[in-house]
Amino acid sequence: MEGKEEALLELSDEKYNLTSDFNDLCSHMNTKISNIKKSLQLRKIDQEPSLKTVLSKIIHEVSLLNNILNKLETEVNHQENQQSQLKELQETTERYYNETQHLEENMPIHLPRGIPSSTQGITVKDEAQCKDAEVAGGKKPAKEPRCIKQAALLTEEEFESIPAYMRGRLTYNQVNAVLQEINKAVVSKYKIMHQSPKTMSGAVRNLFFRFKEEETKNTKGQFFIVEADVEEFTQLKADKRFHSILTILRHCQRLREIRGSRLVRYAIC
């Protein structure tokens, strides 16, 4: 009895599945037929005068909708570009902020001194010394003190603008340290030049006459030194590193070369 009941249940399930599949097939076919009928009706819609106006309005509305969608797409692209630019601006601002903090925490040892225009040929300190030498009451002394021109130290902005191949591994502080030594040599030399030879010792007098021999018509009115002066008045050596720094100083218009008689003269700009 149990075997017969199971067989009857299986047969019943098969009939139910067949019935369900047949109903689904009928529903699918009816849907297809309905779609075909609608397509045939729509195919002839433009041939009916009463529907031509409606169809024209639908076409117009679809065209307007298409234009609106195109504008929306353009606006979305524009907003995406703006968002990308704002992100780049944010990253740049953060980088500048970090660099500023780094500069604030690592202030350089040598800072550029404020000086007048290089055409005046003297530093603020030298100008003050010249004014102090004037006699009370506005009268000038019989012989005015001579001011010695010095080169201004490089600013960080100037140093960063120097081509990388020219800077190499040199640092901002190293370049300004050498420039300070060059100024020291210039001041030492022209202090001797402004003295009277009668008051000099033998060694200083020899330096004085060498300085005179190194002058030419092109050096008239210029403050210049040669490599021998650097080694005489400073601890610097005229080696490869020194000449690399001279190239930088020429590039930044702190020095210029005056050549002649097989000698290179470095004049303050």
Secondary structure, DSSP 8 states (H G I E B T S, - for coil): -HHHHHHHHHHHHHHHHHHHHHHHHHHHHHHHHHHHHHHHHHHTGGGSHHHHHHHHHHHHHHHHHHHHHHHHHHHHHHHHHHHHHHHHHHHHHHHHHHHHHHHHHS--S--------GGG---HHHHHHHHHTS-TTS---SS------------HHHHHHS-HHHHTT--HHHHHHHHHHHHHHHHHHHHHHTS-GGGS-HHHHHHHHHHHHH--GGGTT--EE-HHHHHHHSS---SHHHHHHHHHHHHTTSEEEEEETTEEEEEE-
